[in-house]
Amino acid sequence: MSLNWLDLSILAFYAVVLVFIAYKVSREKKGHEKNAQDYFLASKALPWWAVGTSLIAANISAEQIVGMSGAGYAGGIAIASYEWMSALTLFLVGKYFLPIFIAKGIYTMPEFLEQRYDRRVRTVMSIFWLTLYVLVNLTSIMYLGALAVNAVTGISMMTAMIAMSTFAIAYSLYGGMKAVAFTDVFQVTLLVTGGLLITYLGLDKLAAMHGGSGVLDGFTTLLHVAPEKFDLILDPSNPNYKNLPGISVLIGGMWVMNISYWGFNQYITQRTLASKSLQEAQKGIALAAYLKVLMPVIVVLPGVAAAVLHPGLTPSDKAYPWMMVNILPHGILGVVFASLVAAVCASLASKTNSISTLFTMDIYKQIIKPDASEKHLVLVGRIAAFTSIAIALVVAEPLIGKSDQAFQFIQDFTAYFTPGVVLMFLLGFFWKKATALSALVAGIGSVALSILSKFVLPENFPFMDRIAIVFLLCAVLAVAVTYMSGGKDQEKAIDLSGVQFKTQPVFNVACLGVVLVLIAFYTVWW
């Protein structure tokens, strides 16, 4: 075992503090019984700082920390485009999508689809998201988190997965979204602290190997000895071009992926729906965007440093665990290890809470027991959360364990669905003629055309470019089906005249700041 008594004491302190926070925020006032809004949307009372940190905690987990470090080890900082383009996407979501969702007063994304289209669309998308969250998201978080825990402690993968899942359930199952969101503030603070520590010490060690010292010398050394790792826009000759195809990360399929993830993803949008107000949610989104700008320093740069410090690692996803075990002194190792466990547990809690929301509000309440009481819905939500964890534990290793770069596997898999998801919502928002049939055609066509493209397009055709092509083809299909159905304005079309799209100056200035920072990054490392 690499952890000593000091590291284990820090880990224990983290666990105690987290459970204490969850207990404090989960208690209801005397005489008040927790209802569905309390459990699934934190009573719609989250402040902006809880919204922003919870967005990051839901997003950054083992697949980002371990997976993106592995991608950085294999291909360099180009993978950071996922983080930096996400920062821009968040502002787009905050200004144009979130006002519509909040005006509609929804619990889930499929609920919006029923309001705009019909129940068929809601049910289909509920089943899709439940399947994706359990079989892809939960499994990847568990497996990659266990991979890191196994590397540091030596305990078996299954034991690590069970331990982290049990802990996440223990502090989140009773309190629901409120417990998840407020503990996320602590989790993200620990995540950022631990991530910066491992980056700093990794760069310092790199500097020392070349006669220097400190993080600046280390970064300069990294630029000098591995310049090929600092290309943000890859050319076709790069072996990683298939995953990050040049200019497409700026103007192509990545936008479709990011809009789907940050705009229409239940376990992301649920945090903003639980905010005190639209303005609070938008300020939280701005905070999350700046944290996304910082994330590559925490989750990509350690992998790039590891490629120089210890070349030849297989699989590349072992880069972050190797850095933890080999460069961190005891005490700091405990902090970084606790931050990794925090990221895994925060995402597990977020995913299970959203799974329980989707199943309870979109399947159970709508199809199985429409007259269920508020108390009964909360109970069903807890059972659904527990069941999803149990399923994921069984299938995690068979589904995720065979991949060298798990993060890329996740992106490639979800890419089958994202073009259709984005079209369903965009057409529903902004085109009054869009019909339920056209939405279903876009969704089903997205999967069908993506599968077909595997046989039609060249074997090494970039999946991100495939997304853009499928998106355009599905848009043509949806428009054609709409006009074949009469091309009339739909009764359920959204009236945008009453939606507040005007944003506060602080939101606008924050957006401009991110744009300027990203222009600088891509100018320097084009």
C-alpha positions, -999 to 999 in steps of 0.1 A, spaced: 0 0 0 13 34 -9 -7 53 16 7 58 52 -11 68 84 -10 105 75 -26 99 41 -53 77 56 -60 103 83 -66 129 56 -89 106 37 -108 98 69 -111 136 76 -125 142 41 -151 115 46 -162 128 80 -165 164 68 -185 153 37 -210 132 57 -213 161 82 -221 186 54 -246 162 38 -263 156 71 -266 194 79 -280 205 46 -304 175 43 -323 181 75 -358 195 69 -376 220 92 -396 204 119 -430 193 106 -419 194 69 -418 161 50 -394 160 20 -413 161 -13 -403 156 -49 -392 191 -54 -371 190 -23 -355 157 -32 -349 162 -70 -345 199 -73 -332 209 -38 -364 230 -32 -353 253 -61 -331 272 -36 -295 267 -48 -273 298 -48 -250 306 -77 -218 293 -61 -235 259 -54 -248 257 -89 -214 264 -105 -194 241 -83 -220 213 -87 -218 216 -124 -181 209 -123 -184 181 -97 -210 164 -119 -187 167 -149 -152 161 -136 -148 125 -125 -125 96 -131 -132 96 -169 -119 132 -170 -91 130 -144 -78 95 -153 -91 95 -189 -81 130 -200 -47 126 -184 -43 94 -204 -53 112 -235 -28 140 -227 -1 113 -222 -9 98 -256 -16 129 -277 -8 161 -258 -29 191 -249 -52 189 -279 -77 170 -257 -80 203 -237 -103 216 -265 -131 195 -248 -127 217 -217 -122 250 -234 -149 247 -259 -172 236 -231 -166 270 -214 -180 288 -244 -209 263 -247 -219 270 -211 -225 307 -219 -245 298 -249 -266 275 -227 -270 301 -200 -282 328 -224 -304 309 -249 -315 275 -235 -318 278 -197 -343 307 -198 -367 284 -217 -363 255 -193 -368 276 -162 -398 293 -178 -413 259 -184 -408 248 -147 -397 213 -156 -380 185 -136 -364 166 -165 -353 170 -201 -377 144 -213 -405 164 -195 -397 194 -218 -399 171 -248 -434 160 -239 -445 197 -234 -431 205 -268 -439 173 -287 -457 144 -271 -454 116 -246 -438 92 -271 -408 115 -274 -406 118 -237 -406 80 -231 -381 72 -258 -356 98 -245 -361 88 -209 -352 52 -217 -322 63 -238 -308 86 -211 -314 60 -184 -295 34 -204 -267 57 -212 -262 69 -177 -262 35 -161 -243 15 -188 -218 42 -199 -215 70 -173 -217 52 -141 -196 23 -153 -168 45 -166 -167 66 -134 -166 34 -112 -140 16 -133 -115 44 -139 -118 56 -103 -111 21 -92 -81 19 -115 -65 49 -97 -75 35 -63 -60 2 -72 -27 17 -83 -23 37 -51 -36 12 -25 -33 -22 -41 -69 -32 -32 -89 -50 -59 -108 -32 -85 -142 -46 -74 -135 -37 -38 -126 -2 -48 -158 2 -69 -180 -11 -41 -164 11 -15 -167 43 -35 -203 35 -46 -213 27 -11 -199 60 2 -215 80 -25 -249 64 -18 -245 68 19 -242 106 19 -265 114 -11 -294 89 -9 -312 106 20 -307 142 11 -311 141 -26 -300 170 -48 -295 194 -19 -270 170 -3 -253 165 -36 -250 201 -45 -238 215 -12 -212 187 -7 -201 194 -43 -187 228 -31 -164 209 -7 -156 183 -33 -146 208 -60 -124 228 -36 -106 195 -28 -104 185 -65 -89 218 -76 -64 218 -47 -53 182 -53 -51 187 -91 -29 218 -88 -6 200 -63 1 171 -86 6 194 -115 30 216 -95 50 187 -82 51 169 -115 65 200 -133 89 207 -104 103 172 -107 106 176 -145 125 209 -139 149 192 -114 157 165 -140 170 192 -163 188 213 -138 160 238 -129 134 242 -102 98 253 -98 67 251 -119 78 277 -145 111 259 -152 92 226 -154 67 240 -179 94 256 -200 113 223 -200 81 204 -211 76 228 -240 113 223 -250 115 185 -247 80 176 -259 69 204 -284 48 179 -303 25 176 -272 15 213 -275 -5 214 -307 -41 223 -301 -51 219 -338 -38 186 -351 -30 180 -387 -40 148 -406 -5 133 -401 -9 132 -364 -18 97 -351 -45 113 -328 -61 132 -357 -89 106 -358 -101 116 -323 -93 154 -326 -96 163 -363 -80 197 -367 -103 226 -371 -134 205 -363 -127 211 -326 -135 248 -332 -162 248 -358 -173 212 -363 -188 183 -345 -175 192 -311 -201 219 -309 -228 193 -314 -213 172 -286 -209 201 -262 -243 215 -268 -258 181 -262 -238 175 -230 -241 210 -214 -275 220 -227 -297 189 -227 -280 165 -203 -302 157 -173 -275 154 -146 -260 188 -158 -291 208 -163 -307 195 -131 -283 218 -112 -294 249 -130 -331 240 -127 -326 238 -89 -313 273 -86 -330 302 -68 -336 321 -100 -325 324 -136 -300 350 -127 -285 328 -100 -282 299 -124 -265 322 -150 -239 334 -125 -233 297 -115 -228 289 -152 -202 317 -155 -183 303 -125 -184 268 -140 -171 282 -173 -140 297 -156 -134 264 -138 -135 246 -171 -108 270 -184 -87 259 -155 -94 221 -158 -67 212 -184 -41 224 -159 -55 198 -135 -65 169 -157 -44 171 -189 -10 186 -180 -2 158 -155 -6 133 -183 17 154 -206 43 156 -179 41 118 -172 48 112 -209 82 128 -204 89 115 -169 79 79 -176 74 71 -214 61 37 -224 31 33 -200 4 9 -212 -24 17 -211 -20 54 -212 -48 57 -186 -23 47 -160 -5 81 -163 -24 99 -135 -21 70 -110 16 67 -118 21 104 -111 3 100 -77 23 70 -66 57 82 -78 60 119 -73 38 128 -43 52 128 -8 30 114 20 5 140 32 1 156 -2 -6 121 -16 -34 119 9 -48 152 -3 -46 143 -40 -60 108 -33 -89 123 -14 -95 148 -42 -97 119 -67 -121 100 -45 -140 132 -40 -144 136 -78 -155 100 -83 -180 101 -54 -194 135 -64 -200 123 -100 -215 90 -87 -238 109 -65 -248 133 -93 -254 105 -118 -275 84 -94 -296 114 -84 -303 122 -120 -311 86 -128 -335 85 -99 -351 117 -111 -355 104 -147 -369 71 -137 -392 84 -110 -407 115 -128 -406 102 -164 -412 65 -161 -428 56 -128 -450 87 -123 -460 89 -159 -465 52 -168 -465 30 -137 -483 50 -110 -495 84 -120 -513 89 -86 -482 83 -65 -479 105 -34 -449 128 -29 -435 106 -2 -438 75 -24 -420 93 -53 -391 101 -30 -389 64 -19 -390 52 -55 -362 77 -63 -340 62 -36 -347 27 -48 -339 37 -84 -306 52 -73 -295 21 -54 -305 -2 -82 -286 18 -108 -254 14 -87 -259 -23 -84 -263 -28 -121 -233 -6 -129 -211 -26 -105 -219 -58 -124 -212 -45 -159 -184 -20 -154 -154 -42 -160 -168 -60 -191 -178 -27 -208 -150 -3 -199 -120 -25 -189 -110 -33 -225 -104 3 -236 -69 19 -237 -84 54 -237 -117 52 -219 -125 89 -223 -123 86 -261 -144 54 -259 -172 73 -241 -171 102 -266 -173 78 -295 -202 58 -281 -223 89 -272 -216 104 -306 -242 79 -320 -270 98 -302 -259 134 -298 -269 148 -333 -305 136 -329 -307 149 -293 -294 184 -302 -319 186 -332 -348 175 -310 -343 204 -287 -331 231 -312 -360 225 -335 -384 224 -305 -370 257 -292 -368 278 -324 -390 262 -351 -427 262 -345 -434 238 -374 -413 210 -359 -435 179 -352 -432 150 -328 -426 127 -358 -398 148 -370 -382 148 -336 -384 110 -335 -370 107 -370 -341 129 -359 -334 108 -329 -337 74 -345 -320 87 -377 -290 98 -356 -284 62 -345 -291 46 -378 -270 70 -399 -241 68 -374 -241 30 -377 -244 32 -414 -215 56 -416 -192 29 -401 -197 10 -433 -197 39 -458 -170 62 -445 -133 52 -444 -122 33 -413 -101 61 -399 -127 88 -406 -128 111 -375 -158 105 -354 -162 142 -347 -166 149 -385 -190 120 -386 -211 138 -360 -213 169 -381 -223 150 -412 -250 130 -393 -263 162 -377 -268 179 -411 -284 148 -426 -308 144 -397 -317 181 -399 -326 175 -436 -347 145 -427 -365 163 -398 -373 193 -421 -385 170 -449 -408 150 -425 -422 182 -411 -432 195 -445 -445 161 -456 -468 163 -425 -482 197 -436 -456 222 -425 -479 240 -401 -472 257 -368 -477 232 -340 -502 237 -312 -474 229 -287 -449 253 -302 -430 275 -278 -439 311 -275 -405 328 -270 -420 363 -266 -423 359 -229 -389 343 -223 -362 365 -208 -331 362 -229 -315 394 -218 -285 387 -195 -269 408 -167 -237 428 -174 -217 405 -151 -226 375 -173 -217 393 -205 -184 405 -192 -176 370 -179 -183 356 -214 -160 382 -230 -132 373 -206 -134 336 -215 -134 344 -252 -103 365 -249 -84 338 -229 -92 312 -254 -82 334 -283 -48 337 -266 -44 300 -260 -53 290 -296 -31 317 -310 0 305 -290 -5 268 -295 -22 266 -329 
